[in-house]
Amino acid sequence: MTKQHLMMLLIFTIVFVNFIAFFYYRITKNIYFSAFIILISAGVLAILEGFIVMMILDDAFGFFFGLNLVGPYLLINSIIVFLIAIVVSIVKFSKRSKD
């Protein structure tokens, strides 16, 4: 049962951070800032979920498991968003130079 809870926690946090980054993108129209929000939240949520997993598993080594639960996935997610931002910027620049 605890593995299911941890997977639900992982999915919830990744979706939650992506929604926050999307809403910041809608407000600021800056996709680089959205990628930065995902990158910063990776570190913060990795520490937070380390403590949550430590309480769920009732073991001190659960903290390190919690660090590996969501941190790497959000780092990969922020890299993907950053690469998309670079591609969008290149496309906008090439369209602007053609006109």
C-alpha positions as CSV (number, residue, x, y, z in Angstrom):
1,M,0.0,0.0,0.0
2,T,2.8,2.4,0.7
3,K,4.3,2.0,-2.8
4,Q,0.9,3.1,-4.3
5,H,0.8,6.1,-2.0
6,L,4.3,7.1,-3.1
7,M,3.5,6.7,-6.8
8,M,0.4,8.8,-6.3
9,L,2.5,11.4,-4.5
10,L,5.0,11.4,-7.4
11,I,2.3,11.8,-10.0
12,F,0.5,14.5,-8.1
13,T,3.6,16.6,-7.5
14,I,4.8,16.4,-11.1
15,V,1.3,17.4,-12.4
16,F,1.0,20.2,-9.8
17,V,4.4,21.7,-10.6
18,N,3.6,21.6,-14.3
19,F,0.3,23.4,-13.7
20,I,2.0,26.1,-11.7
21,A,4.6,26.6,-14.4
22,F,1.8,26.7,-17.0
23,F,-0.1,29.4,-15.1
24,Y,3.1,31.4,-14.7
25,Y,3.7,31.1,-18.4
26,R,0.1,32.3,-19.1
27,I,0.7,35.4,-16.9
28,T,4.2,36.3,-17.9
29,K,4.4,34.9,-21.4
30,N,8.0,33.8,-20.6
31,I,8.6,30.1,-21.1
32,Y,12.2,30.4,-19.7
33,F,10.7,31.5,-16.4
34,S,8.4,28.5,-16.4
35,A,11.3,26.2,-16.9
36,F,13.2,27.9,-14.1
37,I,10.2,27.4,-11.8
38,I,10.2,23.7,-12.5
39,L,13.9,23.6,-11.9
40,I,13.7,25.3,-8.5
41,S,10.7,23.3,-7.4
42,A,12.6,20.1,-8.2
43,G,15.0,20.8,-5.4
44,V,12.4,22.1,-3.0
45,L,10.0,19.2,-3.5
46,A,12.8,16.7,-3.4
47,I,13.6,17.8,0.2
48,L,10.0,18.0,1.1
49,E,9.1,14.6,-0.2
50,G,12.2,13.2,1.5
51,F,10.7,14.2,4.8
52,I,7.2,12.9,3.8
53,V,8.6,9.5,2.7
54,M,10.7,9.4,5.9
55,M,7.4,9.7,7.9
56,I,5.5,7.2,5.8
57,L,8.2,4.5,5.8
58,D,9.2,5.3,9.4
59,D,12.9,4.9,8.6
60,A,15.6,7.5,8.5
61,F,17.0,6.1,5.2
62,G,13.6,6.8,3.6
63,F,14.7,10.4,3.3
64,F,17.2,9.4,0.6
65,F,14.5,7.4,-1.1
66,G,12.3,10.5,-1.0
67,L,15.1,12.6,-2.5
68,N,15.2,10.2,-5.5
69,L,11.4,10.0,-5.7
70,V,10.5,13.3,-7.5
71,G,13.8,15.3,-7.9
72,P,15.2,13.6,-11.0
73,Y,11.9,13.5,-12.8
74,L,11.3,17.2,-12.3
75,L,14.9,18.0,-13.4
76,I,14.3,16.0,-16.6
77,N,11.0,17.8,-17.0
78,S,12.6,21.2,-16.6
79,I,15.3,20.3,-19.2
80,I,12.6,19.3,-21.6
81,V,10.7,22.6,-21.1
82,F,14.0,24.5,-21.5
83,L,14.7,22.8,-24.8
84,I,11.2,23.5,-26.0
85,A,11.8,27.1,-25.1
86,I,15.0,27.2,-27.1
87,V,13.3,25.7,-30.1
88,V,10.4,28.1,-29.9
89,S,12.8,31.0,-29.6
90,I,14.7,29.8,-32.7
91,V,11.5,29.5,-34.7
92,K,10.3,33.0,-33.6
93,F,13.7,34.4,-34.5
94,S,13.8,32.7,-37.9
95,K,10.2,33.9,-38.7
96,R,11.1,37.5,-37.7
97,S,14.3,37.5,-39.8
98,K,12.4,36.3,-42.9
99,D,9.9,39.2,-42.8
